[in-house]
Amino acid sequence: MEKVYLLKYSTWGHHSLAFYRDGILTEYTYGDWELFALNKRDGWTAWKNMTISSQGALGRKSVRLNPGDSICDKFAGCEVVVMFDAPQDKAENLGKFLKNSYESNSITEVYNSKEDVHFVKYAKPYWGFHNCNHELVDWLELLGGKVTGLVFYKPQLIEGMEPKVLPIVNIQ
């Protein structure tokens, strides 16, 4: 089994996944290109890109973490982190898929300094019926998890995750 981290943010009920290897925690996140990568957070852009299919974005951030370090202190807007065990092969496969997806689109990379995250264009379009929460549920299911409850807005990914996960604030 491999430990995987689910980060919950204050922004629009957003969540992301992170993998801890060799002292480095690497977070992957999905969102709309304009909203997340270009940080155009106005109401018109949000409404337009939730109602009309738009360019998806894959975000990545890597930070060095030592035992006892607070994860949320390293990720702006992070409210809580939960750790869960996933089958080693599934975690490795998802990690490789996300890494390859990011690196194969590196020519499109932009840096969002407000969020301190790098983004590339991602193959899956973003809109109301496939937003960041839907993509994260897909990733969790690839890890063998099952998510119940609403997915569209402020999903209960932490509370609805099977197998159950426990909140953490520090790397173990």
MINUKOL-656549 format. One record per atom (N, C-alpha, C): residue in three letters; atom name; z, y, x. Coordinates in steps of 0.05 Angstrom, whole numbers. Example, Ala and Ser with C-alpha at 12.3 -4.5 7.8 and 13.67 -1.06 7.14 Angstrom:
BEGIN
- ALA | N | 156 | -114 | 264;
- ALA | CA | 156 | -90 | 246;
- ALA | C | 156 | -66 | 264;
- SER | N | 142 | -45 | 257;
- SER | CA | 143 | -21 | 273;
- SER | C | 157 | 1 | 258;
This chain:
BEGIN
- MET | N | 0 | -24 | 17;
- MET | CA | 0 | 0 | 0;
- MET | C | 0 | 25 | 18;
- GLU | N | -13 | 46 | 7;
- GLU | CA | -13 | 71 | 21;
- GLU | C | -2 | 93 | 3;
- LYS | N | 13 | 111 | 15;
- LYS | CA | 24 | 133 | -1;
- LYS | C | 2 | 155 | -5;
- VAL | N | 0 | 163 | -30;
- VAL | CA | -19 | 184 | -37;
- VAL | C | -2 | 206 | -51;
- TYR | N | -10 | 231 | -48;
- TYR | CA | 5 | 253 | -58;
- TYR | C | -11 | 268 | -80;
- LEU | N | 2 | 273 | -102;
- LEU | CA | -9 | 289 | -124;
- LEU | C | 5 | 316 | -124;
- LEU | N | -11 | 337 | -121;
- LEU | CA | 0 | 364 | -120;
- LEU | C | -6 | 378 | -147;
- LYS | N | 14 | 390 | -158;
- LYS | CA | 11 | 405 | -184;
- LYS | C | 14 | 435 | -177;
- TYR | N | -6 | 450 | -187;
- TYR | CA | -6 | 479 | -182;
- TYR | C | 0 | 495 | -208;
- SER | N | 7 | 520 | -203;
- SER | CA | 13 | 538 | -226;
- SER | C | -13 | 549 | -238;
- THR | N | -35 | 549 | -223;
- THR | CA | -60 | 560 | -233;
- THR | C | -73 | 542 | -253;
- TRP | N | -73 | 549 | -278;
- TRP | CA | -88 | 535 | -299;
- TRP | C | -81 | 505 | -301;
- GLY | N | -57 | 497 | -293;
- GLY | CA | -50 | 469 | -294;
- GLY | C | -65 | 451 | -275;
- HIS | N | -74 | 463 | -253;
- HIS | CA | -91 | 449 | -234;
- HIS | C | -75 | 429 | -217;
- HIS | N | -88 | 407 | -210;
- HIS | CA | -77 | 386 | -194;
- HIS | C | -96 | 379 | -171;
- SER | N | -86 | 367 | -150;
- SER | CA | -103 | 357 | -128;
- SER | C | -90 | 332 | -116;
- LEU | N | -106 | 318 | -99;
- LEU | CA | -96 | 294 | -85;
- LEU | C | -95 | 299 | -56;
- ALA | N | -76 | 287 | -42;
- ALA | CA | -74 | 289 | -13;
- ALA | C | -67 | 262 | 0;
- PHE | N | -77 | 259 | 24;
- PHE | CA | -73 | 234 | 39;
- PHE | C | -59 | 242 | 66;
- TYR | N | -39 | 227 | 74;
- TYR | CA | -24 | 233 | 98;
- TYR | C | -31 | 212 | 119;
- ARG | N | -43 | 221 | 141;
- ARG | CA | -50 | 202 | 163;
- ARG | C | -46 | 217 | 189;
- ASP | N | -33 | 202 | 208;
- ASP | CA | -29 | 212 | 235;
- ASP | C | -17 | 240 | 236;
- GLY | N | 3 | 246 | 219;
- GLY | CA | 16 | 271 | 219;
- GLY | C | 2 | 294 | 205;
- ILE | N | -21 | 288 | 193;
- ILE | CA | -37 | 308 | 179;
- ILE | C | -39 | 301 | 150;
- LEU | N | -33 | 321 | 133;
- LEU | CA | -37 | 318 | 104;
- LEU | C | -63 | 332 | 96;
- THR | N | -82 | 317 | 85;
- THR | CA | -107 | 328 | 77;
- THR | C | -110 | 327 | 47;
- GLU | N | -112 | 351 | 36;
- GLU | CA | -114 | 354 | 7;
- GLU | C | -144 | 357 | -1;
- TYR | N | -151 | 344 | -23;
- TYR | CA | -178 | 347 | -35;
- TYR | C | -174 | 357 | -63;
- THR | N | -190 | 376 | -71;
- THR | CA | -189 | 388 | -97;
- THR | C | -217 | 392 | -108;
- TYR | N | -219 | 393 | -134;
- TYR | CA | -245 | 397 | -147;
- TYR | C | -243 | 421 | -166;
- GLY | N | -264 | 436 | -168;
- GLY | CA | -264 | 459 | -187;
- GLY | C | -292 | 470 | -189;
- ASP | N | -294 | 493 | -202;
- ASP | CA | -319 | 507 | -206;
- ASP | C | -324 | 524 | -181;
- TRP | N | -349 | 525 | -172;
- TRP | CA | -357 | 539 | -148;
- TRP | C | -349 | 568 | -149;
- GLU | N | -356 | 582 | -171;
- GLU | CA | -349 | 610 | -173;
- GLU | C | -319 | 615 | -175;
- LEU | N | -306 | 600 | -192;
- LEU | CA | -278 | 604 | -197;
- LEU | C | -261 | 597 | -173;
- PHE | N | -266 | 575 | -160;
- PHE | CA | -249 | 565 | -138;
- PHE | C | -260 | 573 | -111;
- ALA | N | -285 | 566 | -105;
- ALA | CA | -295 | 572 | -78;
- ALA | C | -299 | 602 | -73;
- LEU | N | -310 | 616 | -93;
- LEU | CA | -316 | 644 | -89;
- LEU | C | -293 | 662 | -100;
- ASN | N | -273 | 650 | -112;
- ASN | CA | -249 | 663 | -123;
- ASN | C | -256 | 685 | -143;
- LYS | N | -276 | 680 | -160;
- LYS | CA | -283 | 698 | -182;
- LYS | C | -266 | 690 | -206;
- ARG | N | -242 | 700 | -209;
- ARG | CA | -223 | 690 | -229;
- ARG | C | -222 | 708 | -254;
- ASP | N | -244 | 722 | -260;
- ASP | CA | -244 | 739 | -284;
- ASP | C | -249 | 722 | -309;
- GLY | N | -242 | 733 | -332;
- GLY | CA | -245 | 719 | -357;
- GLY | C | -273 | 711 | -364;
- TRP | N | -292 | 729 | -358;
- TRP | CA | -320 | 722 | -365;
- TRP | C | -330 | 698 | -349;
- THR | N | -325 | 698 | -323;
- THR | CA | -333 | 675 | -306;
- THR | C | -320 | 649 | -315;
- ALA | N | -294 | 651 | -321;
- ALA | CA | -280 | 627 | -331;
- ALA | C | -292 | 617 | -357;
- TRP | N | -296 | 635 | -376;
- TRP | CA | -307 | 626 | -402;
- TRP | C | -335 | 615 | -399;
- LYS | N | -352 | 629 | -384;
- LYS | CA | -380 | 621 | -380;
- LYS | C | -381 | 593 | -367;
- ASN | N | -365 | 589 | -347;
- ASN | CA | -367 | 564 | -332;
- ASN | C | -352 | 541 | -345;
- MET | N | -336 | 547 | -365;
- MET | CA | -325 | 525 | -381;
- MET | C | -343 | 517 | -404;
- THR | N | -361 | 535 | -413;
- THR | CA | -378 | 529 | -435;
- THR | C | -406 | 520 | -427;
- ILE | N | -415 | 528 | -403;
- ILE | CA | -441 | 521 | -393;
- ILE | C | -437 | 506 | -366;
- SER | N | -451 | 483 | -363;
- SER | CA | -448 | 468 | -339;
- SER | C | -455 | 485 | -314;
- SER | N | -437 | 484 | -294;
- SER | CA | -441 | 500 | -271;
- SER | C | -436 | 484 | -245;
- GLN | N | -440 | 496 | -223;
- GLN | CA | -438 | 483 | -197;
- GLN | C | -409 | 474 | -192;
- GLY | N | -405 | 449 | -186;
- GLY | CA | -379 | 439 | -178;
- GLY | C | -373 | 445 | -149;
- ALA | N | -348 | 445 | -142;
- ALA | CA | -339 | 450 | -114;
- ALA | C | -318 | 430 | -106;
- LEU | N | -320 | 420 | -81;
- LEU | CA | -300 | 403 | -70;
- LEU | C | -285 | 418 | -49;
- GLY | N | -259 | 421 | -52;
- GLY | CA | -242 | 435 | -33;
- GLY | C | -227 | 417 | -15;
- ARG | N | -222 | 426 | 10;
- ARG | CA | -206 | 410 | 29;
- ARG | C | -189 | 429 | 46;
- LYS | N | -164 | 420 | 49;
- LYS | CA | -146 | 434 | 67;
- LYS | C | -129 | 413 | 82;
- SER | N | -127 | 416 | 108;
- SER | CA | -111 | 398 | 124;
- SER | C | -89 | 414 | 138;
- VAL | N | -65 | 403 | 137;
- VAL | CA | -42 | 416 | 151;
- VAL | C | -26 | 394 | 166;
- ARG | N | -15 | 402 | 188;
- ARG | CA | 3 | 385 | 203;
- ARG | C | 30 | 385 | 189;
- LEU | N | 41 | 362 | 184;
- LEU | CA | 68 | 360 | 171;
- LEU | C | 85 | 341 | 188;
- ASN | N | 110 | 350 | 192;
- ASN | CA | 130 | 334 | 205;
- ASN | C | 150 | 324 | 185;
- PRO | N | 164 | 302 | 190;
- PRO | CA | 184 | 292 | 172;
- PRO | C | 204 | 315 | 165;
- GLY | N | 209 | 318 | 139;
- GLY | CA | 227 | 339 | 130;
- GLY | C | 213 | 365 | 122;
- ASP | N | 188 | 369 | 130;
- ASP | CA | 173 | 393 | 122;
- ASP | C | 169 | 393 | 91;
- SER | N | 170 | 416 | 80;
- SER | CA | 164 | 419 | 51;
- SER | C | 134 | 421 | 48;
- ILE | N | 123 | 404 | 31;
- ILE | CA | 94 | 405 | 26;
- ILE | C | 86 | 430 | 11;
- CYS | N | 101 | 437 | -10;
- CYS | CA | 94 | 460 | -27;
- CYS | C | 94 | 486 | -11;
- ASP | N | 110 | 488 | 10;
- ASP | CA | 110 | 512 | 27;
- ASP | C | 83 | 516 | 41;
- LYS | N | 68 | 495 | 45;
- LYS | CA | 43 | 496 | 59;
- LYS | C | 18 | 500 | 41;
- PHE | N | 23 | 499 | 14;
- PHE | CA | 1 | 501 | -5;
- PHE | C | 7 | 522 | -26;
- ALA | N | -7 | 545 | -24;
- ALA | CA | -1 | 568 | -42;
- ALA | C | -3 | 560 | -72;
- GLY | N | 17 | 566 | -87;
- GLY | CA | 18 | 561 | -115;
- GLY | C | 26 | 533 | -123;
- CYS | N | 33 | 516 | -103;
- CYS | CA | 41 | 489 | -109;
- CYS | C | 69 | 489 | -122;
- GLU | N | 71 | 476 | -144;
- GLU | CA | 97 | 475 | -159;
- GLU | C | 113 | 450 | -153;
- VAL | N | 99 | 427 | -151;
- VAL | CA | 113 | 402 | -147;
- VAL | C | 93 | 382 | -134;
- VAL | N | 104 | 364 | -119;
- VAL | CA | 88 | 343 | -106;
- VAL | C | 100 | 316 | -114;
- VAL | N | 83 | 297 | -122;
- VAL | CA | 93 | 271 | -127;
- VAL | C | 79 | 251 | -108;
- MET | N | 93 | 231 | -100;
- MET | CA | 82 | 211 | -82;
- MET | C | 80 | 185 | -97;
- PHE | N | 58 | 170 | -94;
- PHE | CA | 57 | 144 | -106;
- PHE | C | 42 | 125 | -87;
- ASP | N | 46 | 100 | -91;
- ASP | CA | 33 | 80 | -75;
- ASP | C | 8 | 71 | -88;
- ALA | N | -13 | 69 | -72;
- ALA | CA | -39 | 60 | -81;
- ALA | C | -48 | 37 | -63;
- PRO | N | -63 | 18 | -73;
- PRO | CA | -73 | -4 | -56;
- PRO | C | -87 | 8 | -31;
- GLN | N | -81 | -2 | -8;
- GLN | CA | -92 | 8 | 17;
- GLN | C | -123 | 10 | 16;
- ASP | N | -136 | -10 | 7;
- ASP | CA | -166 | -10 | 7;
- ASP | C | -176 | 12 | -12;
- LYS | N | -164 | 15 | -35;
- LYS | CA | -173 | 36 | -54;
- LYS | C | -168 | 64 | -43;
- ALA | N | -145 | 68 | -30;
- ALA | CA | -139 | 94 | -18;
- ALA | C | -158 | 100 | 4;
- GLU | N | -164 | 81 | 21;
- GLU | CA | -183 | 85 | 43;
- GLU | C | -210 | 91 | 33;
- ASN | N | -219 | 76 | 12;
- ASN | CA | -246 | 80 | 1;
- ASN | C | -249 | 108 | -12;
- LEU | N | -228 | 116 | -27;
- LEU | CA | -230 | 143 | -39;
- LEU | C | -229 | 164 | -17;
- GLY | N | -211 | 161 | 2;
- GLY | CA | -210 | 180 | 24;
- GLY | C | -236 | 183 | 39;
- LYS | N | -249 | 160 | 44;
- LYS | CA | -275 | 161 | 58;
- LYS | C | -296 | 174 | 40;
- PHE | N | -296 | 168 | 14;
- PHE | CA | -316 | 180 | -4;
- PHE | C | -313 | 210 | -5;
- LEU | N | -288 | 220 | -7;
- LEU | CA | -284 | 249 | -8;
- LEU | C | -291 | 262 | 18;
- LYS | N | -283 | 249 | 40;
- LYS | CA | -290 | 260 | 67;
- LYS | C | -320 | 261 | 70;
- ASN | N | -334 | 240 | 63;
- ASN | CA | -363 | 239 | 66;
- ASN | C | -377 | 259 | 47;
- SER | N | -367 | 262 | 23;
- SER | CA | -378 | 281 | 4;
- SER | C | -375 | 309 | 15;
- TYR | N | -352 | 315 | 27;
- TYR | CA | -347 | 341 | 38;
- TYR | C | -366 | 346 | 62;
- GLU | N | -365 | 327 | 81;
- GLU | CA | -380 | 331 | 106;
- GLU | C | -410 | 332 | 102;
- SER | N | -420 | 317 | 82;
- SER | CA | -449 | 316 | 77;
- SER | C | -459 | 342 | 65;
- ASN | N | -441 | 359 | 55;
- ASN | CA | -448 | 385 | 44;
- ASN | C | -436 | 408 | 60;
- SER | N | -429 | 403 | 85;
- SER | CA | -416 | 423 | 101;
- SER | C | -432 | 448 | 105;
- ILE | N | -459 | 446 | 102;
- ILE | CA | -476 | 470 | 106;
- ILE | C | -470 | 491 | 84;
- THR | N | -458 | 482 | 62;
- THR | CA | -451 | 501 | 40;
- THR | C | -422 | 511 | 42;
- GLU | N | -408 | 504 | 63;
- GLU | CA | -379 | 510 | 65;
- GLU | C | -373 | 540 | 64;
- VAL | N | -353 | 547 | 47;
- VAL | CA | -342 | 574 | 46;
- VAL | C | -312 | 571 | 48;
- TYR | N | -299 | 593 | 57;
- TYR | CA | -270 | 594 | 59;
- TYR | C | -259 | 613 | 39;
- ASN | N | -241 | 604 | 22;
- ASN | CA | -227 | 621 | 3;
- ASN | C | -201 | 629 | 16;
- SER | N | -199 | 653 | 27;
- SER | CA | -176 | 661 | 42;
- SER | C | -151 | 665 | 24;
- LYS | N | -155 | 672 | -1;
- LYS | CA | -132 | 675 | -19;
- LYS | C | -118 | 648 | -24;
- GLU | N | -134 | 627 | -27;
- GLU | CA | -123 | 600 | -31;
- GLU | C | -119 | 585 | -5;
- ASP | N | -130 | 595 | 17;
- ASP | CA | -129 | 582 | 43;
- ASP | C | -141 | 553 | 41;
- VAL | N | -164 | 551 | 29;
- VAL | CA | -178 | 526 | 25;
- VAL | C | -207 | 530 | 31;
- HIS | N | -219 | 510 | 44;
- HIS | CA | -248 | 509 | 49;
- HIS | C | -261 | 494 | 26;
- PHE | N | -285 | 503 | 17;
- PHE | CA | -299 | 490 | -5;
- PHE | C | -328 | 484 | 3;
- VAL | N | -339 | 463 | -8;
- VAL | CA | -368 | 457 | -6;
- VAL | C | -378 | 452 | -34;
- LYS | N | -404 | 454 | -38;
- LYS | CA | -416 | 447 | -63;
- LYS | C | -414 | 417 | -67;
- TYR | N | -408 | 409 | -92;
- TYR | CA | -403 | 381 | -99;
- TYR | C | -423 | 372 | -120;
- ALA | N | -431 | 347 | -119;
- ALA | CA | -452 | 337 | -136;
- ALA | C | -446 | 338 | -166;
- LYS | N | -421 | 335 | -173;
- LYS | CA | -414 | 334 | -202;
- LYS | C | -411 | 363 | -213;
- PRO | N | -426 | 369 | -234;
- PRO | CA | -423 | 395 | -247;
- PRO | C | -396 | 399 | -259;
- TYR | N | -389 | 424 | -262;
- TYR | CA | -363 | 432 | -273;
- TYR | C | -368 | 445 | -301;
- TRP | N | -352 | 439 | -320;
- TRP | CA | -352 | 453 | -346;
- TRP | C | -328 | 442 | -362;
- GLY | N | -326 | 451 | -387;
- GLY | CA | -302 | 444 | -403;
- GLY | C | -297 | 415 | -406;
- PHE | N | -318 | 399 | -408;
- PHE | CA | -313 | 370 | -412;
- PHE | C | -315 | 354 | -386;
- HIS | N | -316 | 369 | -364;
- HIS | CA | -313 | 356 | -337;
- HIS | C | -302 | 378 | -319;
- ASN | N | -276 | 384 | -322;
- ASN | CA | -263 | 404 | -306;
- ASN | C | -247 | 390 | -284;
- CYS | N | -231 | 406 | -270;
- CYS | CA | -216 | 395 | -247;
- CYS | C | -198 | 372 | -255;
- ASN | N | -187 | 373 | -279;
- ASN | CA | -169 | 352 | -289;
- ASN | C | -184 | 326 | -294;
- HIS | N | -208 | 327 | -305;
- HIS | CA | -224 | 303 | -310;
- HIS | C | -231 | 290 | -284;
- GLU | N | -239 | 306 | -264;
- GLU | CA | -246 | 294 | -238;
- GLU | C | -222 | 281 | -225;
- LEU | N | -199 | 294 | -227;
- LEU | CA | -175 | 282 | -215;
- LEU | C | -168 | 256 | -228;
- VAL | N | -171 | 255 | -255;
- VAL | CA | -165 | 229 | -269;
- VAL | C | -184 | 208 | -259;
- ASP | N | -210 | 215 | -254;
- ASP | CA | -228 | 195 | -242;
- ASP | C | -218 | 185 | -216;
- TRP | N | -209 | 203 | -198;
- TRP | CA | -199 | 195 | -172;
- TRP | C | -174 | 178 | -175;
- LEU | N | -156 | 185 | -193;
- LEU | CA | -132 | 169 | -197;
- LEU | C | -139 | 141 | -207;
- GLU | N | -159 | 139 | -224;
- GLU | CA | -167 | 112 | -234;
- GLU | C | -180 | 96 | -212;
- LEU | N | -194 | 109 | -193;
- LEU | CA | -205 | 95 | -170;
- LEU | C | -183 | 84 | -152;
- LEU | N | -159 | 96 | -154;
- LEU | CA | -136 | 86 | -139;
- LEU | C | -120 | 65 | -154;
- GLY | N | -129 | 59 | -178;
- GLY | CA | -115 | 38 | -194;
- GLY | C | -95 | 50 | -213;
- GLY | N | -94 | 76 | -216;
- GLY | CA | -76 | 89 | -235;
- GLY | C | -88 | 90 | -262;
- LYS | N | -71 | 94 | -282;
- LYS | CA | -79 | 98 | -309;
- LYS | C | -65 | 123 | -319;
- VAL | N | -80 | 142 | -330;
- VAL | CA | -69 | 167 | -339;
- VAL | C | -71 | 168 | -370;
- THR | N | -50 | 175 | -383;
- THR | CA | -50 | 178 | -412;
- THR | C | -45 | 208 | -419;
- GLY | N | -52 | 215 | -443;
- GLY | CA | -47 | 242 | -453;
- GLY | C | -72 | 260 | -450;
- LEU | N | -69 | 285 | -457;
- LEU | CA | -90 | 305 | -455;
- LEU | C | -99 | 309 | -427;
- VAL | N | -125 | 313 | -423;
- VAL | CA | -136 | 318 | -396;
- VAL | C | -147 | 346 | -394;
- PHE | N | -158 | 357 | -415;
- PHE | CA | -173 | 382 | -414;
- PHE | C | -157 | 405 | -402;
- TYR | N | -133 | 411 | -412;
- TYR | CA | -117 | 434 | -403;
- TYR | C | -88 | 426 | -400;
- LYS | N | -77 | 433 | -377;
- LYS | CA | -49 | 426 | -370;
- LYS | C | -42 | 397 | -377;
- PRO | N | -57 | 379 | -365;
- PRO | CA | -51 | 351 | -371;
- PRO | C | -24 | 342 | -359;
- GLN | N | -14 | 321 | -370;
- GLN | CA | 12 | 310 | -361;
- GLN | C | 5 | 288 | -340;
- LEU | N | -9 | 295 | -319;
- LEU | CA | -17 | 275 | -300;
- LEU | C | 7 | 263 | -287;
- ILE | N | 27 | 278 | -281;
- ILE | CA | 51 | 268 | -268;
- ILE | C | 67 | 251 | -287;
- GLU | N | 71 | 262 | -311;
- GLU | CA | 87 | 247 | -331;
- GLU | C | 72 | 224 | -343;
- GLY | N | 46 | 226 | -345;
- GLY | CA | 30 | 205 | -358;
- GLY | C | 19 | 184 | -339;
- MET | N | 25 | 186 | -313;
- MET | CA | 14 | 168 | -294;
- MET | C | 28 | 141 | -294;
- GLU | N | 12 | 120 | -294;
- GLU | CA | 22 | 93 | -291;
- GLU | C | 9 | 81 | -266;
- PRO | N | 23 | 69 | -247;
- PRO | CA | 52 | 66 | -247;
- PRO | C | 66 | 92 | -244;
- LYS | N | 91 | 94 | -253;
- LYS | CA | 106 | 119 | -253;
- LYS | C | 110 | 128 | -224;
- VAL | N | 109 | 155 | -221;
- VAL | CA | 113 | 167 | -195;
- VAL | C | 137 | 185 | -197;
- LEU | N | 150 | 190 | -174;
- LEU | CA | 174 | 206 | -173;
- LEU | C | 168 | 232 | -158;
- PRO | N | 179 | 255 | -168;
- PRO | CA | 174 | 280 | -154;
- PRO | C | 187 | 280 | -126;
- ILE | N | 173 | 293 | -107;
- ILE | CA | 184 | 297 | -80;
- ILE | C | 178 | 326 | -73;
- VAL | N | 192 | 335 | -53;
- VAL | CA | 187 | 362 | -43;
- VAL | C | 182 | 361 | -13;
- ASN | N | 190 | 341 | 0;
- ASN | CA | 187 | 339 | 29;
- ASN | C | 172 | 313 | 37;
- ILE | N | 158 | 315 | 59;
- ILE | CA | 143 | 292 | 69;
- ILE | C | 164 | 271 | 78;
- GLN | N | 158 | 246 | 74;
- GLN | CA | 176 | 225 | 82;
- GLN | C | 164 | 209 | 106;
